[in-house]
Amino acid sequence: MAIKLAILHGGDQVIAEMKELMDDGTPVGYLLGSPHRVSSSQQVLMEENEESDGTVQVRLSPWVLLTSDKEIVVPRNYVVTIMEPLDSLKKMYLEKLDGTNGTNNQSNSTGE
């Protein structure tokens, strides 16, 4: 499965490991593995006579909160579009699934 960002009919932006489901060669839906809702907000930090720095905050939360299912089937007609997520969003998603939340203890590139 590939990690993709989907916009659903309800307006939700969902990142998940996605696989297209086929029936006799016709796409009928998608299997979403570990789907998470992507919420974003833009912070406008301005002082008088300054422009916004355009900071965007992103939050990931489980798409369906009240289930223990790791895979959810979604009908094809419920998906508006599927896109490749930004590398930074994909990294954030993988870190959340891994449980590290960006706090892994890897050494830096200088070997320290």
TAQUIRA-V738269 format. One record per residue. PSI is psi in whole degrees, -180 to 180 (999 if undefined). Layout:
# TAQUIRA-V738269
psi=PSI
psi=PSI
This chain:
# TAQUIRA-V738269
psi=147
psi=146
psi=122
psi=160
psi=127
psi=146
psi=125
psi=164
psi=-35
psi=-5
psi=-8
psi=139
psi=123
psi=130
psi=137
psi=165
psi=114
psi=143
psi=132
psi=134
psi=131
psi=150
psi=111
psi=42
psi=1
psi=129
psi=131
psi=-13
psi=-169
psi=143
psi=119
psi=117
psi=127
psi=55
psi=138
psi=137
psi=136
psi=118
psi=139
psi=152
psi=145
psi=128
psi=133
psi=102
psi=101
psi=143
psi=168
psi=132
psi=23
psi=156
psi=158
psi=145
psi=-8
psi=24
psi=132
psi=129
psi=136
psi=138
psi=138
psi=134
psi=151
psi=136
psi=-45
psi=113
psi=-32
psi=44
psi=152
psi=-1
psi=135
psi=-17
psi=134
psi=132
psi=132
psi=130
psi=147
psi=-40
psi=-3
psi=-12
psi=124
psi=-49
psi=157
psi=134
psi=166
psi=124
psi=158
psi=149
psi=-39
psi=-36
psi=-42
psi=-43
psi=-44
psi=-43
psi=-48
psi=-39
psi=-38
psi=-43
psi=-35
psi=-15
psi=8
psi=-28
psi=38
psi=13
psi=29
psi=160
psi=45
psi=146
psi=157
psi=176
psi=-14
psi=-2
psi=10
psi=999
